């Protein structure tokens, strides 16, 4: 089976990804984090977040489904720094997961709770 994407579909997907990254970046910056976006999502890290001597790497995903199947980097550390997957399930439901194959709504840590635990 061959899946063909046209240019409009690709641009919509990239635009959606950017909007989700921007939304999460603003949440983290409002909590005092310095956030660096890895432009174009080259590699596994979308956002590098730094605060009070801590550095955390995030891969950002979004879905409207109850589950997201993640086939990316599966280690909990990248170059010695913590690595997490953030999933925006929509309607303000953003959850943080350790990398794993199935990321299911309600099984991650809510972003606000995760941020509070990092102080």
SVG drawing of the C-alpha trace seen along z (x, -y; Angstrom):
<svg xmlns="http://www.w3.org/2000/svg" viewBox="-11 -34 37 36">
<polyline fill="none" stroke="black" stroke-width="0.4" points="0.0,0.0 1.4,-3.4 0.3,-6.5 0.7,-9.7 0.6,-13.1 0.1,-16.2 1.8,-19.5 -1.3,-20.9 -1.4,-18.0 2.2,-18.3 2.0,-22.0 -1.1,-21.6 0.7,-18.9 3.8,-21.2 1.6,-24.1 -0.3,-22.1 3.0,-20.8 4.4,-24.4 1.2,-25.6 1.3,-22.8 5.1,-23.5 4.4,-27.2 1.5,-26.6 3.7,-24.3 6.7,-26.7 4.6,-29.6 3.3,-27.5 6.8,-26.6 8.1,-30.1 5.3,-31.5 6.6,-29.1 10.1,-30.6 11.8,-28.1 14.1,-29.1 12.9,-27.2 14.8,-26.7 12.9,-25.3 14.8,-22.8 13.6,-24.3 12.1,-21.9 12.1,-19.0 15.4,-17.6 16.2,-14.6 14.3,-13.6 14.2,-16.8 11.6,-19.5 12.2,-21.7 15.2,-22.1 14.0,-23.5 16.4,-25.0 15.7,-26.3 17.8,-26.6 20.5,-24.3 18.1,-21.7 17.9,-20.8 15.1,-18.7 14.5,-17.5 10.9,-17.2 9.5,-15.6 6.1,-17.1 3.2,-15.2 -0.5,-15.8 -3.6,-13.7 -7.3,-13.8 -7.4,-10.0 -7.2,-8.3 -3.9,-6.6 -0.8,-7.7 1.7,-5.1 5.2,-6.4 8.0,-4.8 10.8,-7.4 13.7,-7.4 12.9,-5.1 15.5,-6.0 14.7,-8.1 17.9,-10.1 19.5,-11.7 23.1,-12.8 22.6,-12.4 19.6,-14.8 16.0,-13.7 14.0,-13.0 10.1,-13.1 7.3,-12.9 4.6,-15.6 1.3,-14.7 -1.4,-17.3 -4.7,-15.4 -6.6,-18.6 -8.9,-20.7 -6.0,-21.6 -5.2,-18.0 -1.4,-18.0 0.4,-15.0 4.0,-14.1 5.3,-10.6 8.5,-8.7 9.2,-7.3 7.2,-4.2 5.4,-2.6 1.8,-3.5 1.0,-6.9 -2.6,-6.8 -4.8,-9.7 -5.0,-9.7 -1.9,-7.6 0.7,-10.4 1.4,-13.3 -0.6,-16.5 1.8,-19.2 1.1,-21.6 1.7,-18.9 4.9,-17.8 6.2,-21.5 5.4,-21.9 7.4,-18.7 10.5,-20.0 11.2,-22.8"/>
</svg>
